Amino acid sequence: MTASRNSSSIDSKYFEDVGRYPLLSRVEEIELARKARDGNEEARKTLILSNLKLVITIAKSYSSYGVPFLDLIEEGNLGLIKAVSRFDPEKGFRFSTYSSWWIKQSIVRAISNFSRTIRIPIHVFQLMKKYIAMDNSTENLSQTEKAGVLGISNKKLRMIENLVMNIKALDVSNSVDSYNELTTNIDPPDDTDVEKIILQQIEHEELARLLDRLSEREKLILKIRYGFNDGVTHTLAETGLVIKVSRERVRQLEVRALRKLRCLLEAQDPAEENLCL
């Protein structure tokens, strides 16, 4: 009980501290971003601190996946820091829109790592999501009726219920009402259509930038295999015919290219990116 109370106190102090930093106007964002790009550490710090509230807002949207809320915030903060190092104020994006993509990437990666740690099979994870959504939208269903909705046996339903409750119990920080958060929408709120388009553009630009860090052969293999140019994916054998190497060689080069790409995506700044190559 004491540990939980202490943790809750720490959470409250953090949220109180974050609330002290005012939001930035677009003009202030651009000015600070330009200074940060030129190496001004104070401007970089201000840009980060003024957007910590954005991280909390985004993290709340993912709090039903069982990862402790403060852990989500911590991961989101890492994404925010990464966004500051990559933001180009001359491209016309609001920093909050640009950074939200990086914040979400970091949080989703943390959730993915958490899921692997507790070894929940993907089909079970999907059932858990359906269970939470069903529990939120229906009232007074019997166990048999719930099992019928999910298309599973009563025994499997009890297993799913226990998993949901166990994951909920892992968040002992009490910074968010775990049960209320678990019974909200499973997926984060939809962005507006305009924001979706902007986020997609940012994602495409970032992917293109990272692909350009690979060798020409590695870049070509990924473009052919995953249809980055025309939206048409190709098999290892088909890719091998295009670049005139064996199917096995394509596989080896693809594995190496994906490993580099993953490393580049996780790098915090250009200096770390260079270590990936």
N, C-alpha and C positions, 0 to 999 in steps of 0.2 A: 504493500500500500504506500509506504514511504517513497519507494523508488518511482512509483507511478505519479505521486504528487510532485516529486522533484522534477520529473520529466515534463509534466504539464506546466510547471512554473517556468521551466526553460523555454517551452514552446511559446507561452504568453509573452515572455520577455523578447523573444525573437520577433514575433508579430508586432509588438509595440515598437521595437526599434525600426523595423521596416516601414512602419506607418509614418515615421518622421520625415522620410524622403519624399519631396514633392514630385509629381509627374512633370515631364518635360514637354515644352511646346515643340512643334516641328522645327522651328528656327533654332532652338536650343539644341535639339538632337543633332542637327546638321553641323552646327558650330563645334559641339563637343566631339562628334565623330571625326571631323577633320583634324582636330587637335590630337585626338587619340591616335589616329593613323600616323601622325607626324611624331609620335613618341611621347606625348604629354601624358604622364601617368595620372595626374590629378583629374584630367578630363575623362580618361578611361575609367577611373574609379567612380566618378560621378554618374557616368552613363550606366554602369553596372548597378550602383546603389538605387538609382531612380527607377529601375525596372525590376527590382526584387518582388514588388507586388504582382507584377505580371506572372512571374514564376509561380507564386502561390495560387493565383487564379487558375492557371493551366494545370497545376498539380492536383487541385481539387477534382478536376474532370477525370482524373485517372485513379482516384483514391479507392475505387471499388475492386481493385485487382489484388489486394492483400499486402501490398508493400507498405511499410510504415510511412505515414504522411511526411514526416521530416526527411526521410530518405529520398522520397520523390522530390521534395524541394531542393535537397542537396544536389541531386542529379540534374535537376532543372537549372540550378545556378551554374553548374559546369557548362551546360549548353548555352546559357546566357553569356558567360565569359568567352566562350568560343565564338559566339555571334559578334561580340564587340571586336574581336581580332580580325574578323572577315568582312565586316560591314563596309560597303562602299556608298557613302552618302550621295554620290553624284548620280546614282541609278534611279533615284526618285522614290524608293520604297521608304515607308515609315520604319523606323528602327524596331518598333514594337511588332510590326508585321513580320519583318525579316527575322527577328530574334525568336519569335514564337515557333518558327520551323525548327530551329536548333534546340530550343527548350523541349519541344515534343519529342524530337529524335533521342535526346538524352534520357528522357523519362521512359519512353517505350523500350529503349535498350535495357534500362534497369529492370523493368518489369519482365522482360524476356529472360534476363539473367536470373532473376528471382525464380521464375517458373522452372528453369532448368535445375536450379539448386534444390528445389523441393521435389523435382522429378514427377510432375503431374503430366501424364500423357495428353497430347493435344485434344483427343476426342473427349477425354474426361473434362478438360478445361472448358471445352465448348459446352458440355452439359451443365457445368457450373454456371456459365454465363446465362444459359437458357433458364436455369433454375432461379437465379436472382431476378431476371426479367419477369418471369412468371409470378414469382412471389410478390413483386412490386405491383403487378397489374390485376391480380385476382385476390378474392377474399374467401376465407372459410372453405377452402378445398380440402377434402380428405386426402390421406396419404395415397390411397388408391387412385383418386382423381388426378393428383399431381403426377403420379407415375404414368398415368395414361396420357396426360398432356405431353410429357417428355418422351413417351414411347419406351419406357424402361420398366423393370420390375420394382416391386416395393423394396427389395433388398438393396438394389443398386441406388434407389432413391435415398435410402438412409445413408449410404456411403457418400453420396453427393452432398447431402445436408451436413454431414460431419466435416467434410473437407471445407465447405464454405464457412462453417463456424470456427474451424481450426485456423483458417487463414485470417479470419476476422480477429481472432484472439491474438495473432502475432503482432498486431498494431497496438502495443501497450502504452503508446505515448499519450493517448486520450486527447490529442490535439484536434481530432475530428471525431464526431460521434460515429463510431465504426458501423453500427447497424444502419443508421440513416444513410450513410455514404454507400454501403453495400447495396441498399435497396433503391438507389437512384439509377438513372440510365446507365447501361453497361458501357456504351461508347460515349466518348466526349461529345459535347454539343457540336452541332454542325456549324461550320463557318458560313459566313454569308457567301453568296456566289462570287462576288468581286474578290473577297479575301481568298477564296479557294483558287481562283485564277492566279492571283499574285503568288500564293504559296507554291502552286505548281510551277510557275515561272522560276521562282527562286530555286526550287528543287532541281529543275532541269538545268539551270545555269550552274548550280553547284556540282551536279553530276558531270556536266561537260568540262568544268574546270578540273575536277579530280581525274577524269579520264585522260586529260591532256598531260597529266603527270606520269602516266604509264608510257611504256615503249610503244612504238607504232604498231608492232605485231600484237602486243597484249590488248591495246585499245581496239584494234580491228577485230580480234577474236570476240571480245565482249559485245561489240556492236552487232556482229553477225549473230552470235549465239542468242542474245537477248532482244534483238530487234530494235536497238536504240535509234536506228536511222529510219526504218520503214514500218516498225511495229510488227514485223514478221520474225518469229524465232526460228532457229535452225538447229538441227542435231549436230552432234560432234562430227559425224561422218560428213555431213554437208559442209560444215565449216572447214574441215580438212581439205575437201576438194577445192575450195576457194583459195586457201592460202598454201595449198600444195604440201601438206604434211599429213602424217597418219592421224587416225582418230585418237589414239592414245597420246600422241604428242599434243594435240589440241586440248585434251583433258588436263594434261600436266600444266600447260601454259595458262589455261583458264583458272586452275586452282591457284597458281602463283599470282595471277592478275587480281583475282578476287581477294586474296590475302592482302595484297598491297592496297587495294581500294578500301577494304575495311579499316586498315591501319590509318590511311589518309583521312577517312571520315572521323575517326576517333581522336586524331591529333588535335591538340589544343591551339597550335599556332603553326605558321610556316616552317619554323625551325624543327618542330617535331615531325612535320610532314616529310622533311628531307631525310629523316631517319628511317622512313618507311620504304625508301627506294633503293 
